[in-house]
């Protein structure tokens, strides 16, 4: 028998329908979902997933969310895919735990990206993203992951990302590399007390303001 406390696809569709009718945010706060797939969907307001537990993957590729996407303190027991998504508000992942990669490749975010205290198994990809405000990656942990004998390195990818605000990685840890090849940052880059187990790649990176490396730990900087 299915667990009545775990929302299924029919429950999810009903909440999407009601939120649209009532002209409010889609709200799954504190719920348990087997998985969530909203690929290519248009959400007319925000999507609240604060403190949710998702027992599988979260697929939001190509979705258009016309408000904030809130995943603060969420637990996702699979990967999070947000590639090519368009977000008209902020993306909040503060204190979230993702048991898989977090891939935002090519996403466009009109607000801030707040990942303070985020814990990931696998890589974090912000490659080719466009973020109009600040990125807060303070105190995050990007761990190597092991699947069927393969190692997925705990890298942070910012290749060709376009960030109009500041990038803050203070006190963060990545078991792989920090790859900022070709990235543009309109503000400052704060790497104070960061711990990168491999290399920091700054080839063709454009930083409009200062680069702070105080007490940073890494193998080498590749320029």
N, C-alpha and C positions, 0 to 999 in steps of 0.2 A: 504493500500500500504506500502511495506517495505521502511524504510528510506534509501535513497541512500548513506547517509554519514556514515552508519554503515556497516562495512565489514561483509559479511556472509561467510559461510564455503567455497563456491566456490572462493571468493576473496582471502581467506587465502591460499587455495590450489594453486592458481595461483602464489602468491608471493613465496611460498615454491619452486615451480617448476622453477620460473625465477631465484631465488637466487642460486639454484643448477646449472642451465645452465650457469649462469654468474660467478659462483665460487666466490660468495660474501656472506656477512652476510644476514640472513633473517631480514628484516627491516620493523617494523610496527610503528616506532616512531611517536607519536602524533596522531595516528589513534584511532577511536572508533570501538570496536569489541563487538558483542553480547556476545560471550564467546570464549574461546580458548582451544582446546583439542588436545594435541600433545603427548598423551600417547604412549610409546614404539617407538616413532619416532627417527630417527637418523638425526640430523642437522649437516651438514659437517663443518660448521663454527659457528659463533656466532649468537645469537638471540637478536635483539634490540627491547625492549618494553618500551623504555624511554618515559615518559609522555603519555603513552597510557591510555585510559579509557576502561576497560572491564566491561560490564554491568552484567556479571554473573561470573561463576567460571573460574579458570585457572588450567587446568589439565596437568601436565607434568610428571606424574608417569612413571618411567622406561625409560624416554627419555635419549638419549645420545646427548649431545651438545658439539661439538668439538671446543669451543671457549668460550667467555664471555656470560653470560646471564644478560642483563641490564634492570632492572625494576626501575631505578631511577625516582622519582616523579610520578610513575604510580598510577592509582586509579583502584582497583579491587573491584567490588561490590559483591563479593562472596569469597569463600575460595580459597587458593592457595595450591595445592598439588604437591609436588616435590619428593615424596617418591621413594627411590631406583633409582633416577636419577643419571647419571654420567655426571659431568661437567668438561671439560678439562681446563677451564679458571676460571675467577672470577665470583662470584654472587653478583650483586649490587642491593640493595633495598633502597638506600638512599632517605629519604623523601617520601617513598611510603606510601599509605593508603590502607589497606586491610580490607574490611568489612566482615571478617570471619577469620577462623583459618589459620595459616601458618604451614604446615606440611611437613618437609623435612626428615622424618624418614628413616634412612638407605641410605641417599644420599651420594655420594662421590664427593668432590670438590677439584680439584688440586690447586686452587688459594686461594684468600682471600674471606671471606664473609663479605660484608660491608652493614650493616643495619642501619647506623646512622640516627636517626630521624624517623625511621619506626613507623607507628601507626597501631595497630592490634586490632580487636574486636574478642576476643577468645584467645586461647593459641598459643604459638610459640613452636613447637617441633623440636629440633635438636637431638632427641634421636637416638643413633646408627649411627650418621653421622660420616664421616671421612673427616676432613678438613686439608689440608696440610700446610696452612699458617695461617693467623690471622683471628679472628672474632671480628668485631667492632659492638657492640650493644649499643654504646653511645646514650643517649638521646632518647631511644625508649620508647613507651608507649604501654603496653599490657593490654587492658581493658577487664573486664568481659563482656560477651555477653549474651543476653537473647533471647531465641527462644522457642516459644510455651510453655511458663511457665517454661522452663528449664534454669538453669544458667550454662554457659560454663565459668569456671574460667580462669582468665587471668594469666595462669601459663607459666613459661619458663622451658621447659624440655631439659636437656642435659644428660639424663641417658645413660650411656655406650657410650657416644660420645668420639671420638678420635680426639683431636685438637693438631696439632704439633706446632702451634705458640701460640700467646697470646690471651687471652679472655678479652675484655674490655667492661664493663657495666656501666661506669661512667655516673652519672646523669640520669640513666634509672628508669622507674617506671613499676612495675608489680602489678596488683591488686590481684594476687594469690601468688604462691610460686615460688622459684628458686630451681629446683630439679636437682642436679648434681650427683646423686647416680651413683657410678661406673665409672664416667667420667675420662679421662686422658687429662691433659693439659700440653703440653711440655714447654710452656713459663709461663708468670705470669698471674694472675687473678686480674683484677682491678675492685673492687666494690665500689670505692670512690663515696660518695654522692648518692648511689643507694637507692631507696625506694621500698622495697618488703613488701606488706601488710600482707603476711603470713610468712612462714618459709623459711630459706635457708638450703637445705639438702646437706651435704657434706660427707655422709657415703661412705666409700671406694673410695672416690675421690682421685686421684693422681695429685698433682700440683707440677711440677718440679721446678718452680721458686717461687716467693713470692705471697702471698695472701694479697691484700690491702683492708682494711675494714674501712678506715678513713671516718667518718661522714655517714656511712651506717645506714639505718633504716630498722628494721625487727623485727618480733616477737621473734624468737629464731633461733639459729644455731643448727642443728641436725647433730652430728658427729658419 
